[in-house]
Amino acid sequence: MNEKQAIDMNRTCWNTVAHHYNGIDALPNYGPFVQTEEELQLFDVVEGTCVLDIGCGSGHSLKSMSEQGASELWGLIYHRHKLIQQNRH
């Protein structure tokens, strides 16, 4: 399998299952059976900061950052299905 075929296969697979992940692995959770942000404390104080989430998926982690008082939120994603979901938040 060449690189383009691998990328196409990956895209097809994620497009098929993406709706199952909507908000499931978003902050403050890192996924099933994993500690939460509250337990791990990987982020410093978010209040008043500018947040850039690359690969922001459904935007649920950005919503969490907003609830923690981030002053500016930016999310980047290149996935049509996720963009539709983001527009709902």
Secondary structure by P-SEA (a helix, b strand, c coil): ccaaaaaaaaaaaaaaccccccccccccccccccccccccccccccccbbbbbcccccaaaaaaaaaacccbbbbbbccaaaaaaaaac
